Amino acid sequence: MTYSIVARDKETGEFGVAVQSHYFQVSPAVPWALAGVGAVATQANVNVGYGPKGIDLLREGLSAKQVLDRLLAEDTFEGKDGRQVSIVDAHGNIATFTGPNAPHWAGDRQGKTWSAQGNILAGPQVPEAMGKAFDATQGELAEKLYAALKAGDDAGGDARGHQSASMLVVRKQGGRNLNNDRYIYINVDDDPKPLAELRRLLNLNLSYLYGDEADRLLFAGKKAEALTAGRKAAEYAPQQADGHTSLGFLEYINGNKDAALKEFQAAKKLDPDFKKQFDATIRWEKEFKAILDDKAFLAKLFPPQ
């Protein structure tokens, strides 16, 4: 009743798991990952303990295959021959098990950096389509994971339908706030269109991450780099007024007044309290205060009544 993909990004060192299922709240059961260590997906006749125990064994230095062998050998719960589990370790090694009694159709496919697996699926075309989409998608690991889920769904997906989805991507110190390795962690517990909602949440998550990156770059005096990150943030969440407001300021301090005005006007359309947001953002970031001396620009943004 589930299909998932585990993967590693060799360039960034990220590990990720994405899953969709006709099952309430799939997130506590299937996806497990630890930055710098690896990732595990455990499903079908699921033994949830495979997740934390698998991560612990990977952290001890065991390879994906060694971890899989240990998990299966030490599993004393009934129904072991109906389980599915997939593991990727810090060296990119992959190990996967689909038990002979996993609910039909059940199976898995592997690539150089990923494993796709599922049970109660429309057929083998599901993990095959997932792998092709993963390899064909450019950009972030999260985007590749989502593309794989979408392709699996388009190929027939879970034969029983839709209900929940989850995505976990880990990167050392990559998450929001401080000391957070969870770069992406989004969950849809119960929705008739879980992938559409997962896409919405992914866009928001990436928008806020790029917004945070823009703030860090600006604080470091890297205005041009901050602008690039700010543009990505607004691109991912075009209906978020604060993203357009932040980008407006970044465009302005980079000398792009026409682009700045366009972004501010977009924010005004989305937020009836735009002026409050505008003023608060200036108070928060001293770099933006120069705009207050540009009376001609402000007159265009806030025309006299």
C-alpha positions in Angstrom: 0.0 0.0 0.0 3.1 2.2 -0.3 5.8 3.3 -2.6 8.9 5.2 -1.7 12.3 6.2 -2.8 15.6 6.6 -0.8 18.5 8.5 -2.3 21.8 10.2 -1.8 23.0 13.4 -3.4 26.8 13.0 -4.0 27.3 16.7 -4.6 25.6 18.1 -1.4 25.9 15.0 0.8 22.2 15.0 1.4 20.1 11.9 2.1 16.4 11.7 1.5 13.3 9.6 1.6 10.0 10.3 -0.1 6.9 8.2 0.2 3.2 8.1 -0.8 0.6 5.6 0.5 -3.0 4.8 0.9 -2.5 4.8 4.7 -3.2 7.3 7.4 -0.1 9.3 8.5 2.7 7.4 6.7 5.4 9.7 8.1 5.9 8.1 11.5 6.5 4.7 9.9 8.5 4.9 6.6 11.1 7.6 6.3 14.3 7.7 8.5 17.5 9.6 7.8 20.4 11.1 9.6 22.8 13.7 8.1 26.2 12.3 7.2 25.0 8.8 8.0 22.3 7.5 5.6 18.6 6.9 5.1 16.2 4.0 5.6 12.7 3.4 4.3 10.7 0.6 6.0 7.3 -0.4 4.7 4.9 -3.2 3.6 4.3 -5.4 6.7 6.3 -2.7 8.4 8.6 -3.1 11.3 9.0 0.5 12.3 12.0 -0.5 14.5 14.0 -1.0 11.3 14.2 2.8 10.9 15.9 3.9 14.1 17.9 0.7 14.5 19.1 0.9 10.9 20.3 4.5 11.4 22.1 3.5 14.6 23.9 0.6 12.8 24.8 2.9 9.9 26.2 5.4 12.5 28.4 2.6 13.9 30.0 2.2 10.5 28.2 -0.8 9.0 27.5 -0.8 5.3 24.0 -0.7 3.9 24.2 -4.5 3.2 25.5 -5.3 6.6 22.7 -3.2 8.2 20.1 -5.0 6.1 21.4 -8.4 7.1 21.4 -7.5 10.8 17.9 -6.1 10.7 16.5 -9.2 9.1 18.5 -11.6 11.2 17.5 -10.0 14.5 13.8 -9.5 13.5 11.8 -11.6 15.9 8.4 -10.2 15.0 6.0 -12.2 12.8 5.6 -11.4 9.2 9.2 -10.8 8.3 8.8 -12.4 4.9 6.2 -9.6 4.0 8.5 -6.6 4.8 10.2 -4.1 2.5 13.2 -2.1 3.5 15.7 0.0 1.6 18.9 1.5 2.9 21.5 3.9 1.5 24.7 4.5 3.5 27.3 7.4 3.7 29.3 5.8 0.9 26.4 5.6 -1.5 25.9 1.8 -1.1 22.3 0.6 -1.4 20.7 -2.5 0.0 17.0 -3.4 -0.5 14.8 -6.3 0.6 11.3 -7.1 -0.7 10.0 -10.2 1.1 8.3 -12.9 -0.9 5.0 -12.3 0.9 5.0 -8.6 0.6 1.5 -7.6 -0.7 1.3 -8.0 -4.5 2.5 -6.3 -6.7 5.6 -5.7 -4.7 9.2 -5.1 -5.9 12.0 -2.7 -6.2 14.5 -1.1 -8.6 17.9 0.5 -8.0 20.0 3.1 -9.7 23.5 4.5 -8.9 22.2 6.7 -6.1 18.6 5.6 -5.4 16.3 2.7 -4.7 12.6 2.8 -5.5 10.2 0.2 -3.9 6.6 -0.4 -3.3 3.8 -2.9 -2.5 0.2 -3.2 -3.6 1.2 -1.3 -6.7 -0.2 -1.2 -10.2 2.9 -3.1 -11.3 6.7 -2.9 -11.9 6.2 0.2 -14.1 5.8 2.2 -10.9 9.4 1.9 -9.4 10.8 1.9 -13.0 9.1 5.2 -13.7 10.2 6.6 -10.4 13.9 5.8 -11.2 13.7 7.3 -14.6 12.2 10.5 -13.3 14.7 10.8 -10.5 17.6 10.5 -12.9 16.1 12.9 -15.5 15.3 15.7 -13.0 17.8 18.5 -12.4 18.4 20.5 -9.3 17.9 19.7 -5.6 17.5 16.3 -4.2 14.1 17.3 -2.9 13.0 18.1 -6.5 14.3 14.8 -7.7 12.4 12.9 -4.9 9.2 14.7 -5.7 9.5 14.0 -9.4 10.0 10.3 -8.6 6.8 10.2 -6.5 4.8 12.0 -9.2 6.1 9.7 -11.9 5.2 6.7 -9.8 1.7 8.0 -9.3 1.3 8.7 -13.0 2.4 5.1 -13.7 -0.4 3.7 -11.5 1.0 4.2 -8.0 -0.7 2.6 -5.1 -3.4 0.4 -6.5 -5.8 1.3 -3.7 -5.5 5.1 -4.1 -4.2 8.0 -2.2 -4.1 9.2 1.4 -0.8 10.4 2.8 2.7 11.4 1.8 6.0 12.5 3.4 9.4 13.8 2.4 12.6 13.9 4.6 15.9 15.4 3.4 18.8 15.8 5.7 21.9 17.9 5.4 24.5 19.0 8.0 23.2 22.3 9.5 21.0 22.6 6.5 17.6 23.1 8.2 15.9 26.3 9.4 17.0 28.0 12.7 20.1 26.7 14.4 21.6 23.3 14.8 19.0 21.6 12.6 20.0 18.9 10.0 16.5 18.5 8.7 16.6 20.5 5.5 13.2 19.3 4.4 10.6 17.5 6.6 7.1 17.8 5.3 4.1 15.6 5.9 0.6 15.1 4.5 -1.3 12.9 7.0 -4.7 12.6 5.3 -5.6 14.2 2.0 -7.4 12.9 -1.1 -4.6 14.5 -3.2 -1.5 14.1 -1.0 1.0 14.7 -3.7 -0.5 18.0 -4.7 -0.4 19.1 -1.0 3.2 17.8 -0.7 4.1 19.9 -3.6 2.6 23.0 -2.0 4.4 22.3 1.2 7.7 21.7 -0.6 7.4 25.0 -2.4 6.9 26.8 0.9 9.7 24.9 2.6 12.1 25.7 -0.2 10.9 29.3 -0.3 11.7 29.9 3.4 15.0 28.1 3.1 16.1 30.3 0.3 14.8 33.3 2.1 16.9 32.4 5.2 19.9 32.0 2.9 19.3 35.4 1.4 19.3 36.9 5.0 22.6 35.1 5.8 24.2 36.3 2.6 23.1 39.8 3.1 24.4 39.8 6.7 27.7 38.7 5.3 27.8 41.6 2.8 27.1 39.5 -0.3 24.3 41.5 -1.8 24.4 40.0 -5.3 24.3 36.4 -3.9 21.5 37.4 -1.5 19.5 38.7 -4.5 19.9 35.3 -6.3 18.6 33.5 -3.2 15.8 36.0 -2.8 14.7 35.5 -6.4 14.5 31.7 -5.8 12.5 32.2 -2.6 9.9 34.3 -4.4 9.9 31.9 -7.4 8.9 29.0 -5.1 6.1 30.9 -3.3 4.7 33.5 -5.7 1.6 34.0 -3.6 3.5 34.9 -0.4 3.6 38.7 0.0 6.6 38.7 2.3 8.8 37.0 -0.3 8.0 39.7 -2.8 8.6 42.4 -0.2 12.0 40.9 0.7 12.9 40.5 -2.9 11.9 44.1 -3.6 14.4 45.4 -1.1 17.1 43.1 -2.4 16.5 44.3 -6.0 16.6 47.9 -4.8 19.9 47.7 -2.9 21.4 45.9 -6.0 20.4 48.9 -8.1 17.4 47.4 -9.9 14.7 50.0 -9.1 12.2 48.9 -11.7 12.4 45.3 -10.6 12.1 46.4 -7.0 9.0 48.4 -7.7 7.4 45.5 -9.5 8.0 43.2 -6.5 6.7 45.7 -4.0 3.6 46.2 -6.1 3.1 42.4 -6.3 3.3 42.3 -2.5 0.8 45.2 -2.2 -1.8 43.2 -4.2 -1.4 40.1 -2.0 -1.2 41.9 1.4 -3.7 44.6 2.5 -1.3 45.4 5.3 1.7 45.8 3.0 2.8 49.1 4.4 3.2 47.6 7.9 5.3 44.8 6.5 7.3 47.3 4.5 8.1 49.4 7.5 8.8 46.4 9.7 11.3 45.0 7.2 13.2 48.3 7.1 13.4 48.3 10.9 14.8 44.8 10.9 17.5 45.3 8.2 19.5 48.5 8.3 20.8 47.9 4.7 17.3 48.7 3.5 16.9 52.1 5.2 18.5 53.9 2.2 15.1 53.5 0.4 13.6 56.0 2.8 15.7 58.8 1.3 14.5 58.0 -2.3 11.4 60.2 -2.3 10.8 59.7 -6.1 10.7 55.9 -5.7 8.5 56.1 -2.6 6.1 58.4 -4.5 5.7 55.7 -7.1 5.2 53.0 -4.5 2.9 55.0 -2.3 1.2 57.6 -4.5 -0.1 60.7 -2.7 -3.9 60.3 -2.1 
